[in-house]
Amino acid sequence: MEISAADVMRLRKATGAGMMDCKSALAEAEGDFSRATDIIREKGKLVASKRADRAATEGVVIAKVNESKKSGALLVLNCETDFVAKNEAFVAFAEKILNAAVANGAADLDAVKALVIDGRTVENLIIEQTGVIGEKLDLPYYSKLDAETVVAYIHPGNRLSTLVGFNKADVDTQVTKDIAMQVAAMNPVAVDKANVPAEVVEKELEIAKEKFRMEGKPEAMLDKISQGALEKFFKENTLLNQAFIKESKQTVSDFLKSQDKGLTVTGFFRYNLAD
């Protein structure tokens, strides 16, 4: 039967599939639009099944805050190749998911996958897009952050993003941007010393003890001098104690206090595809 260009375009708009795939699906469905849509979706499931064991290590890392700037989210959508990761349609698809997550206040990854967009869950949309793109797609990470002020930073290239929360409302946008970029550049492990996980502290102490032991330091001194090494670790790896990247003579905490005496960071998330 003859398939009209209008029907092909309509199916393409509904599914995102390529022109030839849409024409083929309509032909197979004998012009039945609903059936053609199902064929496109079934193709996505088939491709997803065939590529399940492939590595999806490329993709985009994006972040966004809501209108009130009191809540934000960071999302990672993976694909197989850098070529697809840089494709405008792929980036737009990731942004569509993130926009829905922020608008609905999705609390976690499972909640994001269960969101309904255009009549389908995000989980099903990802399977369908696998068929459209021809690569394995995966949504492995999502974090939500709430605070009096939340800022999102996306590093050029969409491979690194950060979310940072502050304890006060209406914080100067340049200040929030500077701290979000600090987190991106310096990769702190926690906001402050008290927030460093116990297992990380224990590991750093063991590393320090072994280092000093190999240097021939007396066993009785190891605990004390290892504590000094731990303090250095805190200074270099906790956000508030790090040297501020725009003025190394200041810590991040000192910089924040210079802007507003009571201002501090309450939490952050950072994700880098290169890590």
C-alpha positions as a Markdown table, in Angstrom:
| # | Residue | x | y | z |
|---|---|---|---|---|
| 1 | Met | 0.0 | 0.0 | 0.0 |
| 2 | Glu | 1.0 | 3.6 | -0.5 |
| 3 | Ile | 2.4 | 5.3 | 2.6 |
| 4 | Ser | 2.0 | 9.1 | 2.7 |
| 5 | Ala | 4.8 | 11.4 | 3.7 |
| 6 | Ala | 2.5 | 13.0 | 6.3 |
| 7 | Asp | 2.0 | 9.6 | 8.0 |
| 8 | Val | 5.7 | 9.0 | 8.1 |
| 9 | Met | 6.3 | 12.4 | 9.6 |
| 10 | Arg | 3.6 | 11.9 | 12.2 |
| 11 | Leu | 5.1 | 8.5 | 13.2 |
| 12 | Arg | 8.6 | 10.0 | 13.3 |
| 13 | Lys | 7.4 | 12.8 | 15.6 |
| 14 | Ala | 5.7 | 10.3 | 17.9 |
| 15 | Thr | 8.6 | 7.9 | 18.2 |
| 16 | Gly | 11.7 | 9.7 | 17.2 |
| 17 | Ala | 12.6 | 6.9 | 14.8 |
| 18 | Gly | 14.3 | 7.5 | 11.4 |
| 19 | Met | 12.3 | 8.2 | 8.3 |
| 20 | Met | 12.9 | 4.8 | 6.7 |
| 21 | Asp | 12.2 | 2.9 | 9.9 |
| 22 | Cys | 8.9 | 4.8 | 10.2 |
| 23 | Lys | 8.0 | 4.0 | 6.5 |
| 24 | Ser | 8.9 | 0.4 | 7.0 |
| 25 | Ala | 6.8 | 0.1 | 10.2 |
| 26 | Leu | 3.8 | 1.7 | 8.5 |
| 27 | Ala | 4.1 | -0.6 | 5.6 |
| 28 | Glu | 4.3 | -3.7 | 7.8 |
| 29 | Ala | 1.3 | -2.4 | 9.8 |
| 30 | Glu | -0.6 | -1.8 | 6.6 |
| 31 | Gly | -1.0 | 1.9 | 7.5 |
| 32 | Asp | -2.3 | 1.3 | 11.0 |
| 33 | Phe | -0.6 | 4.1 | 13.0 |
| 34 | Ser | -1.1 | 2.4 | 16.4 |
| 35 | Arg | 0.3 | -0.9 | 15.2 |
| 36 | Ala | 3.2 | 0.9 | 13.5 |
| 37 | Thr | 4.0 | 2.6 | 16.8 |
| 38 | Asp | 4.1 | -0.7 | 18.5 |
| 39 | Ile | 6.4 | -2.1 | 15.8 |
| 40 | Ile | 8.9 | 0.7 | 16.4 |
| 41 | Arg | 8.7 | 0.1 | 20.2 |
| 42 | Glu | 9.2 | -3.6 | 19.8 |
| 43 | Lys | 12.2 | -2.9 | 17.6 |
| 44 | Gly | 13.6 | -0.9 | 20.5 |
| 45 | Lys | 13.2 | -3.8 | 22.9 |
| 46 | Leu | 14.9 | -6.2 | 20.5 |
| 47 | Val | 17.8 | -3.9 | 20.0 |
| 48 | Ala | 18.1 | -3.3 | 23.7 |
| 49 | Ser | 18.1 | -7.0 | 24.3 |
| 50 | Lys | 20.8 | -7.6 | 21.7 |
| 51 | Arg | 23.0 | -4.9 | 23.1 |
| 52 | Ala | 22.5 | -5.6 | 26.8 |
| 53 | Asp | 26.0 | -6.8 | 27.3 |
| 54 | Arg | 27.6 | -3.8 | 25.5 |
| 55 | Ala | 29.5 | -1.2 | 27.5 |
| 56 | Ala | 27.7 | 2.2 | 27.7 |
| 57 | Thr | 30.5 | 4.4 | 29.0 |
| 58 | Glu | 29.9 | 7.6 | 27.0 |
| 59 | Gly | 27.0 | 10.0 | 27.4 |
| 60 | Val | 26.1 | 13.2 | 29.1 |
| 61 | Val | 26.1 | 14.5 | 32.7 |
| 62 | Ile | 23.6 | 17.4 | 33.2 |
| 63 | Ala | 22.2 | 19.3 | 36.1 |
| 64 | Lys | 19.3 | 21.7 | 36.6 |
| 65 | Val | 17.6 | 23.7 | 39.4 |
| 66 | Asn | 13.9 | 24.6 | 39.7 |
| 67 | Glu | 12.5 | 28.1 | 39.4 |
| 68 | Ser | 12.7 | 28.7 | 43.2 |
| 69 | Lys | 16.4 | 27.7 | 43.2 |
| 70 | Lys | 15.7 | 25.6 | 46.3 |
| 71 | Ser | 15.9 | 22.2 | 44.6 |
| 72 | Gly | 18.0 | 20.7 | 41.8 |
| 73 | Ala | 18.9 | 17.4 | 40.2 |
| 74 | Leu | 21.9 | 15.9 | 38.5 |
| 75 | Leu | 21.4 | 13.1 | 35.9 |
| 76 | Val | 23.6 | 10.8 | 33.8 |
| 77 | Leu | 22.5 | 9.2 | 30.6 |
| 78 | Asn | 24.9 | 6.8 | 29.0 |
| 79 | Cys | 25.4 | 5.6 | 25.5 |
| 80 | Glu | 28.1 | 3.6 | 23.7 |
| 81 | Thr | 29.9 | 6.2 | 21.6 |
| 82 | Asp | 31.1 | 9.8 | 21.8 |
| 83 | Phe | 29.4 | 10.4 | 18.4 |
| 84 | Val | 26.0 | 9.7 | 19.9 |
| 85 | Ala | 26.8 | 11.6 | 23.1 |
| 86 | Lys | 27.4 | 14.8 | 21.1 |
| 87 | Asn | 24.3 | 14.4 | 19.0 |
| 88 | Glu | 21.8 | 17.2 | 19.7 |
| 89 | Ala | 18.8 | 14.8 | 19.7 |
| 90 | Phe | 20.5 | 12.6 | 22.4 |
| 91 | Val | 21.3 | 15.6 | 24.6 |
| 92 | Ala | 17.7 | 16.9 | 24.1 |
| 93 | Phe | 16.4 | 13.5 | 25.2 |
| 94 | Ala | 18.5 | 13.6 | 28.4 |
| 95 | Glu | 17.3 | 17.1 | 29.1 |
| 96 | Lys | 13.7 | 16.1 | 28.6 |
| 97 | Ile | 14.1 | 13.4 | 31.3 |
| 98 | Leu | 15.9 | 15.8 | 33.6 |
| 99 | Asn | 13.2 | 18.5 | 33.1 |
| 100 | Ala | 10.5 | 16.1 | 34.0 |
| 101 | Ala | 12.4 | 14.9 | 37.1 |
| 102 | Val | 12.9 | 18.4 | 38.4 |
| 103 | Ala | 9.3 | 19.5 | 37.6 |
| 104 | Asn | 8.0 | 16.4 | 39.5 |
| 105 | Gly | 10.5 | 16.6 | 42.3 |
| 106 | Ala | 11.6 | 13.0 | 41.7 |
| 107 | Ala | 13.4 | 11.7 | 44.8 |
| 108 | Asp | 15.6 | 9.0 | 43.4 |
| 109 | Leu | 16.5 | 7.0 | 40.3 |
| 110 | Asp | 13.6 | 4.6 | 40.5 |
| 111 | Ala | 11.2 | 7.6 | 40.7 |
| 112 | Val | 12.8 | 9.1 | 37.6 |
| 113 | Lys | 12.4 | 5.8 | 35.6 |
| 114 | Ala | 8.8 | 5.6 | 36.6 |
| 115 | Leu | 7.9 | 9.1 | 35.4 |
| 116 | Val | 5.5 | 9.2 | 32.5 |
| 117 | Ile | 6.4 | 11.4 | 29.5 |
| 118 | Asp | 4.3 | 11.4 | 26.4 |
| 119 | Gly | 2.3 | 8.5 | 27.7 |
| 120 | Arg | 5.3 | 6.2 | 28.4 |
| 121 | Thr | 7.5 | 5.7 | 31.4 |
| 122 | Val | 11.1 | 7.0 | 31.2 |
| 123 | Glu | 12.3 | 3.4 | 31.5 |
| 124 | Asn | 10.3 | 2.5 | 28.3 |
| 125 | Leu | 11.3 | 5.6 | 26.5 |
| 126 | Ile | 15.0 | 4.7 | 27.0 |
| 127 | Ile | 14.3 | 1.2 | 25.5 |
| 128 | Glu | 12.6 | 2.8 | 22.5 |
| 129 | Gln | 15.4 | 5.2 | 22.0 |
| 130 | Thr | 17.9 | 2.3 | 22.0 |
| 131 | Gly | 16.0 | 1.0 | 19.0 |
| 132 | Val | 16.0 | 4.5 | 17.3 |
| 133 | Ile | 19.7 | 5.2 | 18.0 |
| 134 | Gly | 21.0 | 1.7 | 17.7 |
| 135 | Glu | 23.2 | 1.9 | 20.8 |
| 136 | Lys | 22.7 | 0.7 | 24.3 |
| 137 | Leu | 21.4 | 3.5 | 26.5 |
| 138 | Asp | 21.5 | 3.5 | 30.3 |
| 139 | Leu | 20.3 | 5.8 | 33.1 |
| 140 | Pro | 22.7 | 4.9 | 35.9 |
| 141 | Tyr | 22.7 | 7.9 | 38.2 |
| 142 | Tyr | 20.4 | 10.6 | 39.5 |
| 143 | Ser | 20.7 | 12.8 | 42.6 |
| 144 | Lys | 18.4 | 15.4 | 44.0 |
| 145 | Leu | 19.5 | 18.2 | 46.3 |
| 146 | Asp | 17.4 | 20.6 | 48.4 |
| 147 | Ala | 18.7 | 23.7 | 50.2 |
| 148 | Glu | 17.9 | 27.4 | 50.7 |
| 149 | Thr | 19.8 | 28.0 | 47.5 |
| 150 | Val | 20.9 | 25.4 | 45.0 |
| 151 | Val | 23.1 | 26.0 | 42.0 |
| 152 | Ala | 23.9 | 23.7 | 39.0 |
| 153 | Tyr | 27.0 | 23.8 | 36.9 |
| 154 | Ile | 27.6 | 21.9 | 33.7 |
| 155 | His | 31.1 | 21.9 | 32.4 |
| 156 | Pro | 31.4 | 22.4 | 28.6 |
| 157 | Gly | 31.1 | 19.1 | 26.8 |
| 158 | Asn | 28.4 | 17.7 | 29.2 |
| 159 | Arg | 30.7 | 15.2 | 30.8 |
| 160 | Leu | 31.0 | 16.8 | 34.2 |
| 161 | Ser | 28.4 | 18.5 | 36.3 |
| 162 | Thr | 27.9 | 19.7 | 39.9 |
| 163 | Leu | 25.1 | 20.6 | 42.2 |
| 164 | Val | 25.8 | 22.7 | 45.4 |
| 165 | Gly | 23.4 | 23.7 | 48.2 |
| 166 | Phe | 23.8 | 26.8 | 50.5 |
| 167 | Asn | 22.2 | 27.5 | 53.8 |
| 168 | Lys | 20.8 | 31.0 | 52.8 |
| 169 | Ala | 18.4 | 32.2 | 50.2 |
| 170 | Asp | 19.2 | 34.6 | 47.4 |
| 171 | Val | 23.0 | 34.0 | 47.4 |
| 172 | Asp | 24.9 | 36.1 | 44.9 |
| 173 | Thr | 25.0 | 34.1 | 41.6 |
| 174 | Gln | 28.7 | 34.7 | 41.0 |
| 175 | Val | 29.4 | 33.3 | 44.5 |
| 176 | Thr | 27.3 | 30.2 | 43.8 |
| 177 | Lys | 28.9 | 29.7 | 40.4 |
| 178 | Asp | 32.4 | 30.0 | 41.9 |
| 179 | Ile | 31.7 | 27.3 | 44.5 |
| 180 | Ala | 30.1 | 25.0 | 41.9 |
| 181 | Met | 33.2 | 25.4 | 39.7 |
| 182 | Gln | 35.4 | 24.7 | 42.8 |
| 183 | Val | 33.6 | 21.4 | 43.3 |
| 184 | Ala | 34.0 | 20.6 | 39.6 |
| 185 | Ala | 37.7 | 21.4 | 39.6 |
| 186 | Met | 38.9 | 20.2 | 43.0 |
| 187 | Asn | 36.6 | 17.1 | 43.5 |
| 188 | Pro | 36.3 | 17.3 | 47.3 |
| 189 | Val | 35.2 | 14.2 | 49.1 |
| 190 | Ala | 32.9 | 16.0 | 51.5 |
| 191 | Val | 31.7 | 19.4 | 52.7 |
| 192 | Asp | 33.8 | 19.5 | 55.9 |
| 193 | Lys | 35.8 | 17.1 | 58.1 |
| 194 | Ala | 32.8 | 15.9 | 60.0 |
| 195 | Asn | 31.1 | 14.8 | 56.7 |
| 196 | Val | 34.0 | 12.5 | 55.6 |
| 197 | Pro | 32.8 | 8.9 | 55.7 |
| 198 | Ala | 34.4 | 6.8 | 58.5 |
| 199 | Glu | 35.7 | 4.3 | 56.0 |
| 200 | Val | 37.6 | 7.0 | 54.1 |
| 201 | Val | 39.2 | 8.3 | 57.3 |
| 202 | Glu | 40.2 | 4.8 | 58.3 |
| 203 | Lys | 41.7 | 4.2 | 54.9 |
| 204 | Glu | 43.7 | 7.4 | 54.9 |
| 205 | Leu | 45.1 | 6.7 | 58.3 |
| 206 | Glu | 46.2 | 3.3 | 57.2 |
| 207 | Ile | 47.9 | 4.7 | 54.1 |
| 208 | Ala | 49.7 | 7.3 | 56.2 |
| 209 | Lys | 50.8 | 4.7 | 58.8 |
| 210 | Glu | 52.2 | 2.4 | 56.1 |
| 211 | Lys | 54.0 | 5.3 | 54.4 |
| 212 | Phe | 55.7 | 6.4 | 57.7 |
| 213 | Arg | 56.4 | 2.8 | 58.6 |
| 214 | Met | 58.3 | 2.3 | 55.3 |
| 215 | Glu | 60.2 | 5.5 | 56.0 |
| 216 | Gly | 61.4 | 3.9 | 59.3 |
| 217 | Lys | 59.4 | 6.0 | 61.8 |
| 218 | Pro | 59.1 | 4.4 | 65.2 |
| 219 | Glu | 55.9 | 2.3 | 65.6 |
| 220 | Ala | 55.0 | 4.2 | 68.8 |
| 221 | Met | 54.9 | 7.4 | 66.8 |
| 222 | Leu | 52.8 | 6.2 | 63.9 |
| 223 | Asp | 49.4 | 7.1 | 65.4 |
| 224 | Lys | 50.4 | 10.7 | 66.2 |
| 225 | Ile | 52.1 | 11.5 | 62.9 |
| 226 | Ser | 49.4 | 9.8 | 60.9 |
| 227 | Gln | 46.9 | 12.2 | 62.5 |
| 228 | Gly | 49.0 | 15.1 | 61.0 |
| 229 | Ala | 48.7 | 13.5 | 57.6 |
| 230 | Leu | 45.0 | 13.1 | 58.1 |
| 231 | Glu | 44.6 | 16.8 | 58.8 |
| 232 | Lys | 46.5 | 17.5 | 55.6 |
| 233 | Phe | 44.1 | 15.2 | 53.7 |
| 234 | Phe | 41.1 | 17.1 | 55.2 |
| 235 | Lys | 42.6 | 20.4 | 54.1 |
| 236 | Glu | 43.1 | 19.3 | 50.6 |
| 237 | Asn | 40.0 | 17.2 | 50.1 |
| 238 | Thr | 37.1 | 18.8 | 52.1 |
| 239 | Leu | 35.4 | 21.7 | 50.3 |
| 240 | Leu | 35.3 | 24.3 | 53.1 |
| 241 | Asn | 38.9 | 23.7 | 54.0 |
| 242 | Gln | 40.3 | 23.7 | 50.4 |
| 243 | Ala | 42.2 | 26.6 | 49.0 |
| 244 | Phe | 39.8 | 28.7 | 47.0 |
| 245 | Ile | 40.7 | 28.3 | 43.3 |
| 246 | Lys | 40.3 | 32.0 | 42.6 |
| 247 | Glu | 42.4 | 33.1 | 45.6 |
| 248 | Ser | 44.6 | 30.4 | 47.0 |
| 249 | Lys | 45.5 | 32.4 | 50.2 |
| 250 | Gln | 41.8 | 31.9 | 51.2 |
| 251 | Thr | 40.0 | 28.8 | 52.1 |
| 252 | Val | 36.6 | 28.3 | 50.6 |
| 253 | Ser | 35.1 | 28.8 | 54.1 |
| 254 | Asp | 37.0 | 32.1 | 54.4 |
| 255 | Phe | 35.8 | 33.2 | 51.0 |
| 256 | Leu | 32.1 | 32.5 | 51.8 |
| 257 | Lys | 32.4 | 34.4 | 55.1 |
| 258 | Ser | 33.9 | 37.4 | 53.3 |
| 259 | Gln | 30.7 | 37.5 | 51.2 |
| 260 | Asp | 28.3 | 36.8 | 54.0 |
| 261 | Lys | 29.4 | 36.0 | 57.6 |
| 262 | Gly | 27.0 | 33.2 | 58.1 |
| 263 | Leu | 27.1 | 31.7 | 54.6 |
| 264 | Thr | 28.2 | 28.1 | 54.1 |
| 265 | Val | 27.6 | 25.0 | 51.9 |
| 266 | Thr | 25.2 | 22.4 | 53.1 |
| 267 | Gly | 25.8 | 19.7 | 50.5 |
| 268 | Phe | 26.9 | 18.9 | 47.0 |
| 269 | Phe | 27.0 | 16.3 | 44.2 |
| 270 | Arg | 29.6 | 15.9 | 41.5 |
| 271 | Tyr | 29.7 | 13.4 | 38.6 |
| 272 | Asn | 32.4 | 13.1 | 36.0 |
| 273 | Leu | 32.3 | 10.6 | 33.2 |
| 274 | Ala | 36.1 | 10.5 | 33.2 |
| 275 | Asp | 36.3 | 9.2 | 36.8 |
